[in-house]
Amino acid sequence: MLSKKDIEKRVEEGELEIEPWNPSNLKPASLAVHLDDEIAEPKNGEIDPLSEENYDKHFKKRKLSSGEVIKLGPGDFILAKTWESFGIPKDLAALMDGKTTLARLGISVTQGAMLVHPGSGKPEPRKIILEIKNDGPFIIKLTNDMQIGEVFFHELKTPSDVGYDEKWDYGQRKNLNELTPKVESF
């Protein structure tokens, strides 16, 4: 795992891209990340992931105004993204995790999709999509630009021979920061 000094060095050398870069967001072995202003709220309905043609119709997307509060009740779920964009080189992978104080209130920011693959955001840096769920008993207030979690960077023993955005579907999207899932074959 990369330390604060390792992360800073990789950014300064241009190998790891973080936009905007703010060294004050560094922790001993991670980078604090913030909630972006675009969210997608699920609509009620039924989805068959084996035959669905377009997930967009199942979400209401909107931009939050500065300081606007989102209230997540128990069981509520939204899609969001980090304010920061990343370009991960082929010799690194990253793990997205929630902020501890929010986790203790029941907020999780990943529902299993915590790995950011080598080559994600290359050649164009992109945001990390968050799957935010309130598993606690409280109504939790979130605002855009608040610290929502942290990213841990891990050096691979051997660099990946192909970057994630070079080969897999995600890199072929017109908008790499799209919130809603893309239809995949299972």
Backbone as numpy.savetxt, mean C-alpha at the origin, in Angstrom:
# Nx Ny Nz CAx CAy CAz Cx Cy Cz
17.02 -7.57 6.84 16.17 -6.40 6.84 17.07 -5.16 6.84
16.65 -4.11 6.16 17.44 -2.89 6.11 17.19 -2.03 7.34
18.27 -1.47 7.85 18.17 -0.53 8.97 17.87 0.86 8.41
17.64 1.79 9.32 17.43 3.19 8.95 18.57 3.69 8.07
19.80 3.41 8.48 20.97 3.86 7.71 21.01 3.20 6.34
20.67 1.90 6.26 20.66 1.19 4.98 19.62 1.78 4.03
18.43 2.07 4.55 17.35 2.64 3.73 17.81 4.00 3.18
18.32 4.83 4.07 18.77 6.16 3.67 19.86 6.07 2.59
20.80 5.17 2.77 21.88 5.00 1.79 21.34 4.57 0.43
20.42 3.58 0.43 19.86 3.09 -0.84 19.08 4.19 -1.56
18.38 5.04 -0.80 17.65 6.16 -1.41 18.63 7.18 -1.97
19.62 7.55 -1.18 20.60 8.55 -1.62 21.37 8.09 -2.85
21.61 6.78 -2.97 22.32 6.24 -4.14 21.40 6.05 -5.34
20.10 6.30 -5.16 19.15 6.21 -6.26 18.67 4.80 -6.58
19.02 3.83 -5.75 18.60 2.45 -6.00 17.16 2.20 -5.55
16.79 2.76 -4.43 15.45 2.66 -3.88 14.80 4.02 -4.03
13.62 4.06 -4.68 12.93 5.34 -4.89 11.77 5.46 -3.92
11.74 6.58 -3.21 10.63 6.90 -2.30 10.28 8.36 -2.56
9.03 8.58 -3.01 8.58 9.94 -3.36 7.28 10.26 -2.63
7.19 11.34 -1.90 8.28 12.25 -1.58 9.20 11.63 -0.53
10.46 11.96 -0.61 11.46 11.45 0.34 11.55 12.39 1.52
11.28 11.85 2.71 11.38 12.64 3.94 12.11 11.79 4.98
13.40 12.04 5.20 14.17 11.23 6.15 13.58 11.21 7.56
12.77 12.21 7.91 12.17 12.21 9.26 11.14 11.09 9.43
10.72 10.44 8.33 9.79 9.31 8.41 10.49 7.99 8.70
11.83 8.02 8.75 12.58 6.79 9.03 12.48 6.41 10.50
12.33 5.11 10.72 12.38 4.53 12.06 13.62 3.63 12.09
13.96 2.98 13.20 15.19 2.18 13.25 15.33 1.14 12.14
14.21 0.54 11.70 14.28 -0.48 10.64 13.09 -0.42 9.70
12.52 0.78 9.52 11.35 0.90 8.64 11.15 2.35 8.22
10.16 2.56 7.37 9.76 3.90 6.93 8.28 4.07 7.22
7.94 5.11 7.98 6.53 5.41 8.25 5.88 5.92 6.97
4.64 5.46 6.70 3.91 5.90 5.52 2.57 6.50 5.94
2.01 7.29 5.04 0.81 8.07 5.34 -0.33 7.73 4.40
-1.54 8.00 4.85 -2.76 7.72 4.09 -2.96 8.76 2.99
-3.16 8.30 1.77 -3.41 9.16 0.62 -4.84 9.71 0.70
-5.19 10.60 -0.21 -6.51 11.22 -0.19 -7.56 10.49 -1.04
-7.18 9.42 -1.71 -8.14 8.67 -2.53 -8.50 7.36 -1.84
-9.80 7.09 -1.73 -10.26 5.83 -1.14 -11.32 5.20 -2.03
-11.56 3.93 -1.81 -12.65 3.22 -2.50 -13.44 2.47 -1.44
-14.73 2.80 -1.39 -15.62 2.16 -0.42 -16.45 1.10 -1.14
-16.48 -0.12 -0.61 -17.25 -1.17 -1.28 -18.75 -0.92 -1.19
-19.45 -1.28 -2.25 -20.91 -1.25 -2.27 -21.40 -2.64 -1.89
-22.62 -2.73 -1.45 -23.18 -4.05 -1.17 -23.41 -4.78 -2.48
-23.40 -6.08 -2.43 -23.64 -6.87 -3.63 -22.93 -8.19 -3.54
-22.91 -8.86 -4.65 -22.28 -10.18 -4.74 -21.24 -10.16 -5.85
-20.08 -10.75 -5.57 -19.01 -10.83 -6.56 -18.58 -12.28 -6.69
-18.48 -12.74 -7.93 -17.91 -14.05 -8.21 -16.55 -13.81 -8.82
-15.45 -13.99 -8.04 -14.13 -13.68 -8.59 -13.71 -14.58 -9.74
-14.44 -15.67 -9.99 -14.11 -16.54 -11.11 -14.70 -16.06 -12.43
-15.70 -15.17 -12.36 -16.31 -14.73 -13.61 -16.51 -13.22 -13.70
-16.08 -12.48 -12.71 -16.30 -11.03 -12.68 -15.56 -10.34 -13.83
-16.23 -9.40 -14.49 -15.61 -8.67 -15.59 -15.03 -7.34 -15.16
-15.66 -6.67 -14.18 -15.20 -5.35 -13.79 -15.51 -5.12 -12.31
-14.47 -5.01 -11.50 -14.67 -4.78 -10.07 -15.01 -3.33 -9.76
-14.68 -2.41 -10.66 -14.92 -0.99 -10.40 -16.36 -0.69 -10.01
-17.32 -1.37 -10.61 -18.73 -1.08 -10.33 -19.13 -1.46 -8.91
-18.28 -2.18 -8.20 -18.58 -2.60 -6.83 -17.98 -1.68 -5.78
-17.34 -0.59 -6.23 -16.70 0.34 -5.31 -17.08 1.78 -5.65
-17.23 2.58 -4.63 -17.43 4.02 -4.80 -16.09 4.69 -4.48
-15.48 5.30 -5.50 -14.20 5.96 -5.31 -14.44 7.43 -5.04
-13.60 7.98 -4.14 -13.69 9.41 -3.89 -12.39 9.94 -3.32
-12.22 11.25 -3.47 -11.06 11.94 -2.91 -11.49 12.65 -1.64
-10.65 12.56 -0.64 -10.91 13.22 0.62 -10.35 14.63 0.57
-11.09 15.58 1.14 -10.55 16.93 1.24 -9.54 16.97 2.39
-8.73 17.97 2.42 -7.69 18.09 3.44 -8.30 18.03 4.84
-7.83 17.09 5.64 -8.31 16.95 7.01 -9.65 16.25 7.15
-10.25 15.82 6.03 -11.54 15.14 6.11 -11.40 13.83 6.90
-12.40 13.54 7.73 -12.39 12.36 8.58 -13.19 11.23 7.92
-12.62 10.04 7.94 -13.33 8.83 7.53 -13.61 8.08 8.82
-14.86 7.70 9.03 -15.20 6.93 10.23 -15.41 5.48 9.84
-14.57 4.60 10.39 -14.70 3.17 10.14 -15.32 2.51 11.37
-16.53 1.98 11.19 -17.18 1.25 12.27 -16.68 -0.18 12.33
-17.02 -0.89 13.38 -16.63 -2.30 13.47 -17.05 -3.08 12.22
-16.11 -3.79 11.62 -16.36 -4.58 10.42 -16.24 -3.82 9.13
-16.12 -2.49 9.17 -16.01 -1.68 7.95 -14.68 -1.93 7.25
-14.70 -1.77 5.93 -13.55 -2.04 5.08 -13.49 -1.00 3.98
-12.29 -0.51 3.68 -12.07 0.38 2.54 -10.76 0.01 1.86
-10.64 0.41 0.61 -9.35 0.36 -0.07 -8.78 1.76 -0.06
-7.49 1.85 0.15 -6.82 3.14 0.17 -5.40 2.91 -0.35
-4.57 3.91 -0.24 -3.17 3.74 -0.66 -2.29 4.67 0.14
-1.00 4.40 0.03 -0.04 5.26 0.72 0.11 6.57 -0.03
0.44 7.61 0.71 0.75 8.89 0.10 2.06 8.77 -0.67
2.99 8.00 -0.12 4.31 7.82 -0.71 4.25 6.83 -1.88
5.09 7.07 -2.88 5.26 6.16 -4.01 6.63 5.50 -3.89
6.71 4.25 -4.40 7.94 3.47 -4.26 8.38 2.88 -5.59
9.69 2.81 -5.76 10.32 2.07 -6.84 11.29 1.10 -6.18
10.93 -0.16 -6.14 11.71 -1.18 -5.43 12.64 -1.89 -6.43
13.95 -1.87 -6.18 14.87 -2.56 -7.10 14.71 -4.08 -7.01
15.31 -4.78 -7.95 15.17 -6.24 -8.03 15.88 -6.99 -6.92
16.71 -6.31 -6.14 17.39 -7.00 -5.04 16.75 -6.73 -3.67
15.57 -6.07 -3.69 14.84 -5.80 -2.45 13.39 -6.25 -2.59
12.78 -6.57 -1.46 11.33 -6.74 -1.36 10.92 -5.92 -0.14
9.66 -5.60 -0.03 9.19 -4.82 1.11 7.95 -5.48 1.70
7.75 -5.23 2.98 6.55 -5.69 3.68 5.84 -4.47 4.24
4.54 -4.39 3.98 3.70 -3.31 4.49 3.04 -3.80 5.76
3.09 -3.00 6.80 2.42 -3.35 8.06 1.74 -2.11 8.61
0.78 -2.33 9.48 0.04 -1.22 10.07 0.80 -0.55 11.19
0.30 0.59 11.59 0.84 1.32 12.73 0.36 0.62 14.01
1.27 0.37 14.92 0.97 -0.38 16.13 -0.19 0.21 16.93
-0.21 1.52 17.09 -1.28 2.12 17.89 -2.65 1.91 17.24
-2.71 1.93 15.91 -3.97 1.65 15.22 -4.33 0.17 15.33
-3.33 -0.71 15.22 -3.58 -2.15 15.33 -4.16 -2.50 16.68
-3.74 -1.82 17.72 -4.26 -2.08 19.07 -5.70 -1.63 19.22
-6.16 -0.83 18.28 -7.58 -0.43 18.27 -8.41 -1.30 17.33
-7.73 -2.20 16.59 -8.44 -3.11 15.70 -8.27 -2.82 14.22
-7.49 -1.81 13.86 -7.32 -1.44 12.45 -6.17 -2.22 11.84
-6.45 -2.93 10.75 -5.41 -3.58 9.96 -5.37 -2.91 8.60
-4.17 -2.85 8.01 -4.04 -2.17 6.71 -3.76 -3.15 5.58
-3.56 -4.41 5.91 -3.41 -5.45 4.89 -4.29 -6.62 5.28
-4.92 -7.20 4.30 -5.74 -8.39 4.54 -5.02 -9.61 3.97
-3.72 -9.59 4.02 -2.91 -10.69 3.49 -2.00 -10.27 2.36
-2.25 -9.11 1.77 -1.43 -8.63 0.65 -0.39 -7.65 1.18
0.54 -8.16 1.98 1.52 -7.28 2.60 2.85 -7.23 1.87
3.08 -8.15 0.93 4.35 -8.21 0.22 4.37 -7.27 -0.98
5.43 -6.47 -1.06 5.68 -5.64 -2.23 6.88 -6.28 -2.93
6.63 -6.85 -4.10 7.61 -7.66 -4.81 8.79 -6.84 -5.35
9.94 -7.50 -5.55 11.07 -6.85 -6.22 10.64 -6.33 -7.59
11.09 -5.15 -7.94 10.73 -4.58 -9.24 9.38 -3.90 -9.27
8.68 -3.82 -8.13 7.42 -3.07 -8.08 7.76 -1.58 -8.15
7.02 -0.88 -8.98 7.27 0.55 -9.13 8.50 0.87 -9.97
8.91 -0.06 -10.80 10.03 0.16 -11.71 9.52 -0.09 -13.12
9.65 0.81 -14.04 10.44 2.02 -13.96 9.70 3.21 -13.34
8.38 3.12 -13.12 7.62 4.27 -12.60 7.18 3.99 -11.17
7.67 4.78 -10.18 7.27 4.56 -8.79 5.76 4.61 -8.62
5.26 3.75 -7.73 3.82 3.71 -7.47 3.54 3.55 -5.99
2.30 3.81 -5.65 1.84 3.75 -4.26 1.53 2.31 -3.88
1.49 2.06 -2.58 1.11 0.74 -2.08 -0.38 0.76 -1.76
-1.11 -0.21 -2.29 -2.55 -0.30 -2.03 -2.76 -0.91 -0.65
-3.66 -0.30 0.10 -3.98 -0.74 1.46 -5.38 -1.31 1.51
-5.55 -2.39 2.23 -6.87 -2.99 2.48 -7.16 -2.76 3.95
-7.83 -1.66 4.26 -8.01 -1.23 5.64 -9.32 -1.77 6.20
-9.22 -2.47 7.33 -10.41 -3.05 7.96 -10.39 -2.77 9.45
-11.58 -2.48 9.97 -11.74 -2.29 11.41 -12.24 -3.60 12.01
-11.36 -4.31 12.67 -11.72 -5.55 13.35 -11.98 -5.33 14.83
-11.95 -4.09 15.27 -12.14 -3.77 16.68 -13.57 -3.35 16.99
-13.83 -3.03 18.26 -15.18 -2.67 18.69 -15.49 -1.18 18.61
-14.52 -0.36 18.23 -14.68 1.09 18.25 -14.92 1.66 16.86
-15.56 2.82 16.79 -15.57 3.60 15.55 -14.24 4.35 15.53
-13.49 4.17 14.46 -12.15 4.76 14.37 -12.16 5.86 13.31
-11.61 7.00 13.67 -11.51 8.14 12.75 -10.14 8.13 12.09
-10.15 8.16 10.76 -8.93 8.24 9.97 -8.98 9.51 9.14
-7.84 10.13 8.88 -7.78 11.30 8.01 -6.65 11.10 7.00
-6.84 11.70 5.82 -5.76 11.61 4.84 -4.53 12.32 5.39
-3.39 11.83 5.01 -2.07 12.32 5.41 -1.67 11.89 6.82
-2.55 11.13 7.53 -2.13 10.62 8.84 -1.19 9.44 8.65
-0.34 9.20 9.62 0.53 8.04 9.56 -0.34 6.79 9.70
-0.25 5.89 8.72 -1.13 4.73 8.67 -0.38 3.42 8.87
0.93 3.43 8.63 1.67 2.18 8.76 3.15 2.39 8.52
3.84 1.28 8.28 5.26 1.35 7.99 5.66 0.25 7.01
6.74 0.53 6.30 7.25 -0.38 5.30 8.63 -0.86 5.75
8.83 -2.17 5.69 10.10 -2.80 6.03 10.73 -3.31 4.74
12.00 -3.04 4.53 12.69 -3.45 3.31 13.62 -4.62 3.62
13.58 -5.62 2.76 14.38 -6.84 2.94 15.24 -7.06 1.70
16.51 -7.32 1.94 17.43 -7.61 0.85 17.31 -9.08 0.47
17.23 -9.34 -0.83 17.14 -10.71 -1.32 18.53 -11.33 -1.36
18.60 -12.61 -1.10 19.88 -13.31 -1.16 20.43 -13.25 -2.59
19.54 -13.40 -3.56 19.88 -13.29 -4.97 18.84 -12.36 -5.61
19.26 -11.34 -6.34 18.29 -10.45 -6.98 17.35 -11.23 -7.91
16.11 -10.77 -7.99 15.14 -11.38 -8.89 15.59 -11.17 -10.34
15.38 -12.17 -11.17 15.78 -12.04 -12.58 14.80 -11.17 -13.37
13.61 -11.00 -12.84 12.61 -10.15 -13.51 11.86 -9.36 -12.44
11.60 -8.09 -12.74 10.85 -7.25 -11.82 9.36 -7.50 -11.94
8.65 -7.32 -10.86 7.21 -7.57 -10.81 6.45 -6.77 -11.87
6.75 -5.50 -12.00 6.02 -4.66 -12.96 6.45 -4.91 -14.40
7.54 -5.63 -14.62 7.98 -5.96 -15.97 7.16 -7.10 -16.56
6.81 -8.07 -15.75 6.22 -9.30 -16.26 4.73 -9.47 -15.93
4.34 -9.21 -14.70 2.98 -9.53 -14.28 1.99 -8.45 -14.64
0.72 -8.77 -14.57 -0.37 -7.91 -15.01 -0.35 -6.51 -14.41
0.06 -6.40 -13.15 -0.02 -5.10 -12.48 0.74 -4.03 -13.26
1.92 -4.37 -13.74 2.72 -3.41 -14.48 2.13 -3.04 -15.83
1.15 -3.79 -16.30 0.54 -3.53 -17.60 -0.66 -2.59 -17.49
-1.06 -2.24 -16.27 -2.19 -1.33 -16.08 -1.87 0.06 -16.60
-2.91 0.75 -17.06 -2.73 2.14 -17.49 -2.45 3.02 -16.29
-3.12 2.76 -15.17 -2.94 3.53 -13.93 -2.39 2.59 -12.87
-1.10 2.69 -12.58 -0.47 1.80 -11.61 -0.91 2.06 -10.18
-1.57 3.18 -9.95 -2.07 3.50 -8.61 -3.56 3.24 -8.47
-4.13 2.43 -9.35 -5.55 2.10 -9.32 -5.90 1.35 -8.03
-6.96 1.75 -7.39 -7.36 1.16 -6.11 -8.04 -0.19 -6.23
-8.97 -0.30 -7.16 -9.78 -1.51 -7.21 -9.03 -2.67 -7.83
-9.35 -3.89 -7.44 -8.64 -5.06 -7.97 -8.88 -5.24 -9.46
-7.91 -5.83 -10.12 -8.02 -6.17 -11.53 -8.45 -7.62 -11.61
-9.27 -7.95 -12.57 -9.71 -9.33 -12.74 -8.51 -10.19 -13.10
-8.34 -11.28 -12.40 -7.25 -12.22 -12.65 -7.81 -13.59 -12.89
-7.00 -14.44 -13.47 -7.42 -15.83 -13.58 -6.91 -16.57 -12.36
-7.78 -17.36 -11.76 -7.42 -18.09 -10.53 -7.00 -19.50 -10.84
